[in-house]
């Protein structure tokens, strides 16, 4: 079974406000050239969560850290 990593866990790990993180992720999903796995795996209305050790998780962390 695959462990899912939630946005809440990423925010706690990176010490980022969840509201800011969601805003950054929404912008990242609109940029499929820079974040292809993140854009491909996002479905509107679903929770912000990714399988552990996936490319989409790596891209999500990168997007959340950018200012």
Secondary structure, DSSP 8 states (H G I E B T S, - for coil): ---EEEHHHHHHHHT--HHHHHHHHHHHHT-TTT-HHHHHH--TTS-SEEETT-HHHHHHHHHHH--
